[in-house]
Amino acid sequence: MPIFYHPSYSALDLPENHRFPIQKYALIYDFITTELAEEFDFITPSKATLEKIASVHDANYVSQFVNGTLDSKAIRKIGFPWSPTLVERTLYSIGASIQGAETALATKIACQISGGYHHSYPSFGSGFCIFNDLVIAARHLIDTSQCEKVVILDLDVHQGDGSAVCAEKFDDIVTISIHCQQNFPAKKQHSDYDFSLDKNTNSQEYLNALQQCFISILIEQPDIILYNAGADIFRQDELGYFDVCLTGVKERDSAVINFCHQQDIPLFTVSGGGYQRDIMSLVSVHNQLYLSMTNG
């Protein structure tokens, strides 16, 4: 199974006690290469071009980020201190989503360890998200005539607000979000399909909502699904607010994979958000996606 990864994903030198668990990507990589090595074929991505990113984002914003000329307020809104390493990491991660989505069209399923930057808007970044990799990937597939319609299935606990805005002018990109209504962002945007669930939603309630989500996908009949498999729906996530158990996380991921297989829809997955200071516990939640892919 093709999986995209670059060492830059965990290479950021963040301030002590920074909220983003940057080491999780390297630890997910270690788990897969140790426990699931025979199931996955690792591919090193190329950097995304600025032209490709500008198909979705304002060209001036793209240039300012890459050149390090964004003002301090814009940098604070992103949540990462600017550095050349951050630029490199970003370009590799966007490139991985573009190439991974393209690969999934041929192989039916592919993934990347990073990605899911759904809080990034056309002209600014937010919530640790700089450029919207899944909307960029969707735009690439359509603009290069590799498909006609893409569904972005966002199952991170936080609404894909940036994805909704980035894709709102594109009728051929459909955004679907299942999220916690009482969680970030405070002001929700309008996805094509929004499933807002309350705090303390349990595993069965969540999986019931997912079944409703599948009906929406059947209505849309996409050529591919780009899946943001956020680990922050887990009950112990410190920024989550849902009551979904670890088995529930795996059942969610397995349900998405099985649905795509049954409907013969190519699937590309990204890891999305997850926020536990116990980094190994967090990684175990993310790893449910990769175990689901291998029926482990």
N, C-alpha and C positions, 0 to 999 in steps of 0.2 A: 504494500500500500504506500503510495507516495506521501511523504511528509516533509515539509519545508522548515528549515531551522538555520539561524545564523548566530554565532557566538556573541554578536553585539547586543542581542536581546537582553542579556543580563549584565552588560558591561558598564552601565551607567554608574558613576560615582555619586551617589545621592547623599545628602546630609544625614547625620545620625538621627534615628527615629523618624525618618521620612515615612509617610503613610503607604507609599506604593511598595509592594513586595517584589522588588526587581529581580531577586534571585530565583523566583519560582520557575522561570523559563529554563534555566540551566538544570534545575532539579527535575523538571518534567522530562527533559532530554535524557538525563541520567537514568531515570526510571525506565523509559522506553528502550534505551540501548542495553539496559541490564536485563529487564524482565520480558520485553516484547521484541527483541532484536530481529527475530526471524519473520515478524509480521510486517515490519515497516522498512521502507527504502528511503533513507534520508537524502534530501536534495538541498544544496546550498543555493539560495535565491540570488538574483541580480538586483541591483538597486533600481527602484522605480525612477523613471525620468520625470523632470519637473513638468514637462509638457503633458504627460499622462495625469499627473496630479491636478494640473490646471484644467483638466476636462470637467472637474467637479468644484474645485476651489478657486477663489479669486487669485489671479496671477500675482498681484502685488503682495498679498498675504503669503503666498508660497515663497516668493523671492525674499521677503523680509525674514521669514523663519530661517531659510537656508543660509542667508548671509548674516544672521545674528543681529538684525536691526529692529526687531520687534520691541515695542516699549515695555517697560517693567510691568505695567498693568496687564498687558496681554500675556506676558510670561507667567505672572501669578495665576491668571485664570487657567492656563494650561496645567500648572501644578508641578512642573519639572524645571529646575534651573537650566538655562540654555547652555549648550556646549557643542563643539563639533562632533563629539561622540553621540549626543542626542540626535543630531542631524543624520549621521550615518545609520544609527539604529532605526530611525524612522523610515529612511529610504529603503533599507533592506526589508523591513517589515511590510511596507506597502507593496514592494516588489514581490514578496512571497505570496501575498494575497492575490495579486494579479496573476502570477504564474500558477499558483495552486488552483485557482478557479478555472483557469484555462486547462490545466491538467485533468481536473475532475470531469470535464466534458468528455475526455477520451477514456478515462479509467473508471468512471461512474462514482468514485469516491476518492477524495484527497483531503489533506489537512495541513495546517501550519500551527506551530506551537504558540506564536504570538497572535496579534490581530484582535479585531473587534472594537475598533476605536469609534464608537457610536455617538460620543458626545461632541465630536468635532463638526463645526458648522462651515458653511462656504467661506467665510472670511475671518474666522477666529477658532482657536482651540479651547477646549474646556475639559475638566475632569480627567486629566491625564491622557487626553486624546488630541492629537495634533492634526492629522489628516484622516479622512474617513475611508479606510481601506476597502471596506466591502462595497460602498457606493462607487468608488473608483474602479474596483475590479468588475463590478456589474457594467459600468459604462464602457470599459474596455471590451468586454465580451460582445456587447451590442454594437459598438462602433466599428468593430472589426468583422461584423457579420457572422460571428460564431454562434449567436443565438438571438432570439427576438424578445424574450421576456425573462426577467430575473426576479425571484423572490428573495428578499433579505429577511430571514427568520431570526429575530432577536429575542433570545431567551435569557439574557442577562436580567438580574433583578431590577436594574434601573432602566427606565424607558430609553429607547434609542432616539432621543430628541434630535440630535444632530443629523442622524440618518434620515429622519422624517423630513427635515428641512432641506438637506442636500438633494434628496430624491423627489421632492414635491413637484418639480417642473418636468419630470421624466415619467411619462405614462407607461413606459416599458420597464420601469423598476418599481416593484411593489414592496412596501415596507410593512412588516408584521411584528408587533411587540407585545410580549406578555411580561408584565412588570408589576411592582408594588406601587400602588397609588400614593401611599404616604411617604415614599422615598424620593431621593434625588432623581431628577431635577424637580424643584418645587413647581415650576411652570412647565407643564407637559405640552408637547407639540402634537400635531395630528399625523399619526402614521396612517397608511391606508387601512390597516386593521389594528386597533388597540384593544388589548384584553387587560384591563386594570384590576388587579386583585388586592385585597386588603392585607394589612399586616397580620402575621400569624397564619397565613394560608398554609394548610398542611399538604402532605404529599399527594393524597388522593384528590383533593380539590385542585391542586396544580395540574395533575395529569388529566383531570376532566376538562380543564380549560385548554390543554394542549390538543385534545381531541376536537374541540371546536375550532381550534386554529387550523387543523388539518382540513377541515371542511372548506375554510377560506382558501387554502392552497389549491384544493381540487377545483374550486370555482375559477381560479386564476390560470391554471394549467401552465406553469412556468417551464422553461427549458432547463433550469438549474436552480437549486436552492443554496444560498450562502448562509451558513448557520453560525450564529454567535452563541457558543455554549457556555455562558457565564457560570462560574462556580459559586457566585454569590447568592444563589437561591438557597444554599445550604443553611440549615438552622443555626450553625455556629458561626456563620459569617458575621463579622463585626459591623458591616455596613449593609446587611441584608434585610432583616425583618421578617423573612418567611420562616415557616416551621417545616421545611422539607428535609427529610432524613437522607443519609448517604445512599441508601438503596433507592430512594425516590429520585435522586440526581441521576443515578445510573439508568433507572427505568425511563426517565425523560430522554436521555441520550439514545438509549436503545430504541425507543419509540420513534424518534426522528429518523434514525438510520433505517429501521425496518419499514417505515412509511415510504421513504425514498426508494428503497429496494423494491417494494411491492408495486409502486407506481412507475418504476423505471425512470426516476428523475435523478440526474447526477447531483451529488452532494459535496460541497466544500465546507470544511469546518475550521473555526478559529476558537482559541481558548477563552477569550473574553475576560471579564472581571472576576475578582476573588480577593477578599481582604480579611485574612486572619494573621495575627502576629505570630502564631504557631505555624511557621512556614511549612513544616512537613505535613501537618494536618491539612493545610490549604492545598498542597500539591496532591494529596490523596484524593481530594475532591475533583480537581482537574483531571486526574488520571482515570476517573470513571468514564470519560469520553473515549479514551484510547482502549480501555478494557472492553467497552461496548463495541467498538469497531472490530475487535478480535474475538468477541463472545467469551472474553475471559472473566 
